[in-house]
Amino acid sequence: MKIYTKTGDQGTTALFTGTRVPKHHIRIESYGTIDELNSFLGLLRDQKIDAHSKKTIALIQEKLFTVGSILATEPKKDNRLKIPRINADDIALLEREMDSMNENLPQMTHFILPGGHTTVSYCHIARTVCRRAERMISYLNENESVPETLLSYINRLSDYLFVLARKLSKDLKADEVKWIPEKLDQ
């Protein structure tokens, strides 16, 4: 199988259904950002982190391929293809993981500046890419239907990545730097 097809040389690409759209189409931007997120999660998983977090990230990466597949398919034609779905159990897994991590974290009293350790920073980068994907998918949803569970999953995933960053800070003994706004002169 050749990697290059030359079919995109004119600035278009094909969805799973064969429909060609511009490479800047919001649907392409949406699943392209999911692909970017998946790459950052791979980078995070390659760090020296606990086995449970690595396993959870690998599961999330699998789900992100499902998300990308859904986004790469026109809603009117997705029933003909046997594409898996994101369901309530997928969302519940992220919520359980967050609840479990939060049990061992100090209460958050301020916003936290990203950083403190390279691994933590990678997690925050993944979180912000996830938020960008969420914004793009939300925009896509205004024009073409996106499954509600997909939107919920991506929203919950960014929350999960924030809590994971806090857990990694604790595990790596990195300081969480609180953001405390400057007081303005009166």
C-alpha positions as CSV (number, residue, x, y, z in Angstrom):
1,M,0.0,0.0,0.0
2,K,1.4,3.3,-1.0
3,I,1.3,6.2,1.5
4,Y,1.0,8.8,-1.2
5,T,-2.0,8.9,-3.5
6,K,-1.6,12.3,-5.1
7,T,-5.4,12.8,-4.8
8,G,-5.0,15.6,-2.3
9,D,-2.6,17.6,-4.5
10,Q,-5.3,20.1,-5.3
11,G,-6.2,20.8,-1.7
12,T,-9.0,18.4,-1.1
13,T,-9.3,15.1,0.8
14,A,-11.9,12.4,1.0
15,L,-14.1,11.5,3.9
16,F,-14.7,7.8,4.7
17,T,-17.8,7.9,2.4
18,G,-15.7,9.1,-0.5
19,T,-17.1,12.7,-0.5
20,R,-14.3,15.1,-1.3
21,V,-14.0,18.3,0.8
22,P,-11.4,21.1,1.2
23,K,-8.6,20.2,3.5
24,H,-9.5,23.3,5.6
25,H,-13.1,22.0,6.1
26,I,-14.1,22.2,9.8
27,R,-14.7,18.4,9.7
28,I,-11.1,17.9,8.6
29,E,-9.8,20.4,11.2
30,S,-11.8,18.6,13.9
31,Y,-10.4,15.1,13.3
32,G,-7.0,16.5,12.5
33,T,-6.9,18.1,15.9
34,I,-8.0,14.8,17.4
35,D,-5.1,13.2,15.6
36,E,-2.8,15.9,17.1
37,L,-4.2,15.2,20.5
38,N,-3.6,11.5,20.1
39,S,0.1,12.2,19.2
40,F,0.6,14.3,22.3
41,L,-1.0,11.5,24.4
42,G,1.5,9.1,22.8
43,L,4.3,11.4,23.9
44,L,2.8,11.6,27.4
45,R,2.5,7.8,27.6
46,D,6.2,7.5,26.6
47,Q,7.2,9.3,29.8
48,K,8.1,7.7,33.1
49,I,4.6,7.6,34.6
50,D,2.7,4.9,36.5
51,A,1.5,1.8,34.7
52,H,-2.2,2.5,35.4
53,S,-2.0,6.0,33.8
54,K,-0.2,4.5,30.8
55,K,-2.9,1.9,30.4
56,T,-5.7,4.5,30.7
57,I,-4.0,6.8,28.1
58,A,-3.7,3.8,25.7
59,L,-7.4,3.2,26.1
60,I,-8.1,6.9,25.4
61,Q,-5.9,6.8,22.3
62,E,-8.0,3.9,21.0
63,K,-11.2,5.9,21.7
64,L,-9.7,8.9,19.9
65,F,-9.4,6.7,16.7
66,T,-13.1,6.0,17.1
67,V,-13.7,9.8,17.5
68,G,-11.7,10.5,14.4
69,S,-13.6,7.9,12.4
70,I,-16.9,9.4,13.5
71,L,-15.8,12.8,12.5
72,A,-14.4,11.6,9.2
73,T,-17.9,10.3,8.2
74,E,-20.8,12.4,7.0
75,P,-23.7,12.0,9.5
76,K,-26.2,11.0,6.9
77,K,-24.0,8.1,5.7
78,D,-22.6,6.8,8.9
79,N,-25.2,4.0,9.4
80,R,-23.9,2.2,6.3
81,L,-20.4,2.0,7.8
82,K,-19.7,-0.1,10.9
83,I,-18.1,2.6,12.9
84,P,-17.9,2.1,16.6
85,R,-19.6,4.7,18.9
86,I,-18.6,6.7,21.9
87,N,-21.0,5.8,24.7
88,A,-21.9,6.6,28.2
89,D,-19.6,3.9,29.6
90,D,-16.6,5.7,27.9
91,I,-17.5,8.9,29.6
92,A,-18.1,7.2,32.9
93,L,-14.6,5.7,32.7
94,L,-13.1,9.1,32.5
95,E,-15.2,10.3,35.4
96,R,-14.2,7.3,37.6
97,E,-10.5,7.9,36.8
98,M,-10.9,11.6,37.8
99,D,-12.7,10.7,41.0
100,S,-10.0,8.2,41.9
101,M,-7.1,10.6,41.2
102,N,-8.9,13.5,43.1
103,E,-9.1,11.4,46.3
104,N,-5.3,11.7,46.7
105,L,-4.9,15.3,45.6
106,P,-5.0,18.4,47.7
107,Q,-8.0,20.6,47.3
108,M,-7.6,23.1,44.5
109,T,-8.0,26.7,45.7
110,H,-6.6,28.6,42.7
111,F,-5.9,28.3,39.1
112,I,-2.7,26.5,38.4
113,L,0.0,27.6,36.0
114,P,1.0,24.8,33.6
115,G,4.5,23.5,34.2
116,G,6.7,22.3,37.0
117,H,8.0,19.2,35.1
118,T,8.3,18.3,31.4
119,T,5.9,15.4,31.8
120,V,3.3,17.6,33.5
121,S,3.8,20.2,30.7
122,Y,3.1,17.5,28.0
123,C,-0.1,16.7,29.8
124,H,-1.2,20.3,29.8
125,I,-0.4,20.6,26.1
126,A,-2.6,17.6,25.5
127,R,-5.3,19.2,27.6
128,T,-5.2,22.5,25.6
129,V,-5.2,20.6,22.2
130,C,-8.2,18.7,23.5
131,R,-10.0,22.0,24.3
132,R,-9.2,23.2,20.8
133,A,-10.6,20.0,19.4
134,E,-13.7,20.5,21.5
135,R,-14.2,24.1,20.1
136,M,-13.8,22.8,16.6
137,I,-16.2,19.9,17.1
138,S,-18.7,22.3,18.7
139,Y,-18.5,24.6,15.7
140,L,-18.9,21.6,13.4
141,N,-22.0,20.6,15.4
142,E,-23.6,23.9,14.6
143,N,-23.6,23.0,10.9
144,E,-23.6,19.2,10.8
145,S,-24.8,16.9,13.6
146,V,-22.2,15.4,15.9
147,P,-23.2,12.7,18.4
148,E,-23.9,14.2,21.8
149,T,-21.8,11.5,23.5
150,L,-18.8,12.5,21.4
151,L,-19.0,16.1,22.5
152,S,-19.4,15.0,26.1
153,Y,-16.4,12.6,25.8
154,I,-14.1,15.3,24.5
155,N,-15.2,17.7,27.2
156,R,-14.7,15.2,29.9
157,L,-11.3,14.2,28.4
158,S,-9.9,17.7,28.8
159,D,-11.1,17.6,32.5
160,Y,-9.4,14.2,32.9
161,L,-6.1,15.6,31.5
162,F,-6.2,18.5,33.9
163,V,-6.6,16.1,36.9
164,L,-4.0,13.8,35.4
165,A,-1.6,16.8,35.2
166,R,-2.2,17.5,38.9
167,K,-1.6,13.8,39.8
168,L,1.6,13.7,37.8
169,S,2.7,16.9,39.6
170,K,2.2,15.1,42.9
171,D,3.8,11.8,41.7
172,L,6.9,13.7,40.3
173,K,7.1,16.0,43.3
174,A,6.7,19.0,41.0
175,D,5.5,22.3,42.5
176,E,2.0,23.4,41.5
177,V,2.3,27.1,41.0
178,K,-0.9,28.9,41.9
179,W,-2.0,31.7,39.8
180,I,-2.7,34.6,42.1
181,P,-3.8,37.8,40.2
182,E,-1.8,40.9,40.8
183,K,-3.7,43.5,42.8
184,L,-4.3,46.6,40.9
185,D,-3.4,50.0,42.4
186,Q,-6.5,51.6,43.7
